[in-house]
Amino acid sequence: MNALRALLSGIVDYAGLFPPAALDMQTAVRNYASYRRDPAAWMLGRFVVPIARLDDLVAAWSTIDADGAAWRLAALLGPDIDSDVARARAFNGANHGRAAIDSLEGRLSSESEIEHAASLVRDSFELFAEIPVEPDPGRLIDEIRRVSVLAKFRTGGVTPDAIPSSDVVVRFIRRCLDAEVPFKATAGLHHPLRADYPLSYDSNAPHGVMFGYLNLFLAAGFMVAGMDDATAAALLDERDPSAIVIGTETMAWRDHSIETSALRLLRAEIALSFGSCSFREPVDELRSISSLV
């Protein structure tokens, strides 16, 4: 396994149902089925679906060729967490061999909400508790660790004010590292590198300086290896493609390098994945800067 694959294997959880793509279920399902056969399928992770739309997902399967390994699903909890967890269990029982919900994700903004959700899913699902990055999330991350679940945070949105600062993102990663809590990211990570991009697919969409997923995951890897927060924030802000060197055995940013074994460990135990409403953008833009895709 080369360094790029160590960093990016299975990293993109496909969330085509969600803004800014906001595709209908049939189109999103057809896309995901196609991506599973793509040469870059090694970068593809789970299909993300709200639990409230599981029936729509089952109906859409009848329109595609879904042969092959069972689909891995990340299911989003709604306001009635007790009911949704029961529904997720029932779905898995009814769809054995075709699909499996192996992770649940929910917006859980208090210690009590995190504790309650964790009590419902224990030994059944991974649970990602999506928590706010502001104010300092340290207390919530400590609770996530205490109840043995995982963290999730947002790095963007469809308006410029939804994009947190680099310092705030670094603080979130540092709190997770200090607490030994694995995390995933979502929103605003369609592109490999930090730059100014439209925030939606509308012709008059506002622009914002979005984070790059290479910047984010490399920063996490270097922070594990001892990089200080100020330097990690500078890496998050890096816009020069030539500053990130993608080799076969290492990846490097300026004077810092990280080996394949460290990247593999990072992805297995710390920085798990990111959600994106596009799979083509993360893949095609990476191909434009690396022949190793």
N, C-alpha and C positions, 0 to 999 in steps of 0.2 A: 504494500500500500504506500503510495507516494504521499508527500506532505499535504498536498491539496485535498486528496481524498480523505486523509485522516481528519482534516479540519471540517470538511463539508459533507461527508457521507450522511445521507438521510436527514439533512439539516432543514429542508424547507417543508413545513407543514402547510399544505395547500388550503387556503381559505378563500376560494373564489366566490363563495356566497356573500362575502362581507365587503363593505366599502374599502377602497373606491371602486372595485370591479362590480360588486353587487350583482353577480350573475344569477339567472334563474337556476333552479336545482338541476334540471336536465342538462343544461350547458355545462355547469360545473362538474357534474358526474362524468359526462363525456370527455371533458378535458382531462380529468384525473385518470380515467381509463387510458387515454392516449399517452399521458405522461409516463405511465407505468411501462409503456413499450418504447419510450424514447431512449436514445443513447445516453442521455444524462439522467436516467431514472435513478442512478446511484445517489443523486442529491435529493430525491423525493422522500418525504416523510409521510405523515398521516394526512388523511382527509378530514378537514375541520367542519363540523356540523352542529347546529344547535339541537339539543335534545327535543325541543318542540317541533323540529322538522324531520324527525326520523322516519315518519310515515311517508313523507315526500321522497326521502332518499330511497326507500324500498320500492316505491312506485317507479322512480327514475331508472333503477337497475334493469327493469324490463325492457328498456330501450337500447341497451348497450351489450356488448360482448364483455362480460366481466370474468372471463376465464383466468386462471392463474391463482396465485396465493391469495388468501383472504385479505380484504382491505383492513388496514389499521385505521381506526377512527379516534379523533379527539373530539369529544362531545362537550358542548358548552352548556353549563347549568343556567337555568332561569331563576326567577325569584323563589319558587317552591322547590327548594333543594331536596327535601325528603322525597317528594314525588318523583323528581327527575332522577335521583339515584336508583329508585326502584324501577323506573322505566328503562334505564340503561341496563340493569341486570336482566330485565325481561327481553330486551332487544338482543342481548348476547345469547340468551338461551334459544331464541327463535331463529337466529341467523348463524348458527355454528357452521364453520367452514366457508362462509361467504364473507363475513365481516365480523370484526370484534372491536368494541369500544375498550381500549386499554388505558385511556387517560380521560379524566374529566377536568374541566377548567371553569372557574367561576370567579366573579368579582366579589372579593371578600375583604371588606375594608376595616374590620375590627377583629380583635382577638377572639371574641365570643363567636363570631361567624366562622372564623378559621377552625376553631375547636369543634364546633358543631358539625361542619362539613367533614372534617377529618374523622369524626366518630362514625359517620355514615358509610364511609368508603373503605375503611380499614380492611386490608387483605383482599380487596376486590378490584380496585382501580388505583392508578397513580392519580393524585390530585394536585393540580396547579392552582395555587391561590393567587389570583391577580390582585395586586395591591398597588396603591398610588406611590409614586416616587417622591412626592412632596406631601407633607413635610418629611423629615428624615424617617425612612422606613425601618430603622433598626429594631424598634420594639415589635413591629409586626413580623419581621424576619426571624426574630428570636422565638416568637410564638410558632411560626412555621416549622422551625427546627424542633421545638418541644413536642409537637404533635406528629412529626415525621412525615411532612408533606413537602411540596416543592413550590418555588416562587415563580411568578410571571409578572412582567412589567411591559409597559407600552413605551415605545421610542418615537412615536409620531402620531399622525392623524391627518385629516383632510383640511386642517387650518393651521397656519404657522404657529399659533399659540399652543398647539398640541405637542409640539416638539420640545422636549426638555433640553436643558443645557448639557454640555459635555460633562461638566463637574457633577451634575445631578446623576447622570448615568454612571459615572465612575463611582460615585458614593454608593449607588445601589449595588453594583457589582462587588465593591469592597465589603459591604455589609453581608452579602451572601457568602463571600469567601471566608470572612471572619467567623461566620456562624456555620460554615460547612453545609450550606443549603444550595442544592442545584437549582438552576433557573432556566427559563426560556424567555424570549423576547417576542414582541409582536408589534405590528403597525409601523409603517414608514421604513421598512427594510427591503424594498424591492431591488435595490441597487448595490453592487459590490463596494462602491467607494462613496465617500462623503462628497456631496456637491449640491448645487441648487437645482431643484427639479420641480415640475408641476406636482401638486399634491393630489390631483385626481385626473381622470381622463377627459374631463370637460374641456372644451376648446378655450374657455376663459378662466380656467382654474387658477387659483392663487399659487404662487411658488413659495418654496421654503428650502432651507438647507437641511436635507435629510441625512441621516446616518447611513453609512455603508456597512453591510453585514460583515465584510472582511475586516474593516476597522474594528467593529464591535467584538468579534470573536477573537481576533488577534490580541486586542487589548486585554481581554479576559485571560488569555493564555499567558501573556507577558506579566500580568499582575500576579498570577499564580507563581510565576518564576521570580518575583521580587520587584517588579517595576513599581515605582512610586506613583501616587495618584496624579500628580501634575503631568508627568510624562505620559501616563495613560490617556489623560484628557487631550494631550497634543496628538497622540495617535488617533483618537476618535475624530479629531478635527482635520486629519491629513486628507488633502484633496489631490495630491500629485501621484498619478498612477505609477510613475517610475520609482517612488519611494518604497513601494511594497514589492518585494522580489519573491516570486513564486518559483521555488526550485523543486527538485524531485525528492530530496531528503530533508530539506529545511524550508521555512518561510522566514522572510526577514523584513524588518522595517528600519530603514536608516542603519544605525549601528547595533541594532538588536536582532537576534535570530532565535528561532525556536525549532526543535527537531520533531520529526514525525511521531516519535513515542510520546512526547509531551502533548502534542496536539490530539493524539488518540485518547489519552487519559483525560484531557480537558473535556472532550465531547462526551466521553462515557460517564463522567462523574460530576461535571460542573456546569458547563454551558451546553445545554441539551439540544436546542433547536430554535427556529424562529418561524412565526406565522406570516404568510404573505398571500395576498389575494391574487398574485401572479406567480406562476412558475417560470414562464418564458423569460421575463425580464431578468430575474436573478441569474438564469443560466446563460442567456444570449449575451448579456453584457459581460459576464465573466469570460465567455469565449473570446470576446474582443480583446481581452488583456492577457489571456493565458492559453497556450496550446495544449495544456494538460487536462482540459475539461473533457 
